[in-house]
Amino acid sequence: MTPLIEKKDDPEGWFLPEDTRTALTDLFAKFQAPVDLEVFTASGVNDTYNDFARTFITDLTRLSPKVRAVFHGLDSDEARKRGVDRSPTILLAPDRLSVRFTGAPAGEEGRTFMTALILASTGKSGLSDLSREVLAKLTEQRNPRVFVTPACPYCPGQALAAIKCAVERPDLVSAEVVEIDENPDLAARHNVGSVPHTLFSEDHAALGLMPEERFVVELVTLKDASEFLGEMAAQAQGPAPERVDLAIVGAGPAGLSAAIYAARSGLSAVVLEGGPIGGQVSLTPTVENYPGFASVPGKKLMEIMAAHAREYTHIVTDAQVEAAAEENGRFELRTRKGTFSARALLLATGAAYRALGAPGEDRYRGFGVSFCSSCDGYLYKGRRAVVVGGGNTALTDALHLKHLGVETTIIHRRDAFRAEKHLQDSVAREGITVRFNSEVAEITGDDKKVTAVRVRDNAAGTTADLPTDAVFIAVGHVPNNDLAKKLELELDGGGFVSVDRAMRTSRPRVYAAGDLTGGSMQIVTAVSEGSLAALSAFEDLGKPYWKEGGGGDSAGH
């Protein structure tokens, strides 16, 4: 049984642990209307997940009379009536809504399922006013299908967008969440090579997590919505500017730590995040030896940090900064969520995965080429994968894939790893194949997916094809420095923002922290830099070092 749904013996027959039951009991007490569930299973098909679905749903009904469930076989009249032909399948309030989970909601999708229960109970979608306005224009049936895996941190957001639309427009929208670990044939049929993968129609699909508004626009128009949303954002008047002392761009470890320290120093602050909270850390399967945690999932660690930061300040998500300018001594930041005005600015925009640059990389991205083993590793259980790189991320990815049951090979251009010794020891202990002094010269495949990599042996001077189903690339990072460039900040040779020991940049009242500044790129370093930058902002706003007679050590800036 997969560790995500491992069943523990309980003397009272409970499947869910006690702390989870306590939290859910409090949650269900707030339900407004009862929610009916229908669970469909067939013996001999996904039996482990069938057992999970039955016991999980049974526990929910034991916790509250407002959660009601009936169980059917796939050969039943009810299955034919509902059009159910997959085991397990769970229908949510099927007489009021068209929401189904094709596959047991294990792992990350467990939270998706619980949120869907809340929405079904309240009857309120939770969509933004803009999303509701766009969705109100829908006149034709839509059936979005979101393909997910249990460990993907981005999948719940995409799945919930589809479910919210189904709750808002039950007359025209039906939402389906498909667990591909339990339905690999469906994934293969629709050429799903990366998650979340959304099918809006037979002719329109999308890869990755999308902001809610974009999801709704593409659902309605069945077209790429980036250009439309840009025009809409430019024309929108938006709310009055939110005025704060410090605007923090980025909600990774550096940005969240800065928010806490800024607020505790007495500064008003806001955190603006264009993507998922947590940055790269959320995609790390396991973080080891972060102080206080010998081992913790990256997403869990960032949830703890985000909850802590929210106690002190406001975090605005889907708020990519599209324009920044300094006017009358304040920084004006325009986002799709409005314009924010701040006396000081802290950039914690992090870094993105560095591309390999090999032929075939772009063509097969999302169809065998991946940068996220947490998201896409489940797709390749029982198959073959290549990991390219020799640092901590590459070896962590290789170990994660190996533990999922993927036949894994590491390709590294040097003759020794750069990763920490404990990771090297783990790779050796697990017997993972390693090809040193080698490079991926080309990624090849057929019309739909990756089938091989062409490997150059630098020592022997030969080239040979290595069959594989996936290529996971972990060869470093490039800084997300677009905003830094717009602000004309000084950058080093690698494009990272240059800072002094107090995290001050070359521009007064602008600070940078975390991966954007280069260096060791460790979580503890980002946390330290974020807190230090916030304290510097507090000091400088009180005693501006850049003015004659002001205090503070600019260290050359």
Buried (B, 14 or more C-beta within 10 A) or exposed (E): EBEBBEEEEEEEEBBBEEEBBEEBEEBBEEBEEEBBBBBBBBEEEBEBBBBBBBBBBBBBBBBBEBBBBEBBEBEBEBBEEBEBEBBBBBBBBBEBBBBBBBBBBBBBBBEBBBBBBBBBBBBEBBBBEBBBEBBEEBEEEBBBBBBBBBBBBBBBBBBBBBBBBBBBBBEBBBBBBBBBBBBBEBBBEBBBBBBBBBBBBEEBBBBBBBBBBBBBBBBBBBEEBEEBBEEBBEEEEEEEBBEBBBBBBBBBBBBBBBBBBBBEBEBBBBBBBBBBBBBBBBBBBBBBEBEEBEEBBBBBBBBBBBEEBBEBBBBBBBBBBBEBEBEEEBBBBBBBBBBBBBBBBBBBBBBBBBBBEBEBBEBBBBBBBBBBBBBBBBBBBEBBBBBBBBBBBBBBBBBBBBBBBBBBBBBBBEEEBBBBEEBBEBBEEEEBEBBBBBBBBBBBBEEEBBBBBBBBBBEEEEEEEBEBBBBBBBBBBBBBBEBBEEBEBEBEEEBBBBBBEBBBBBBBBBBBBBBBBBEEBBBEBBBBBBBBBBBBBBBBBEEBBEEEEEEBEBEEB
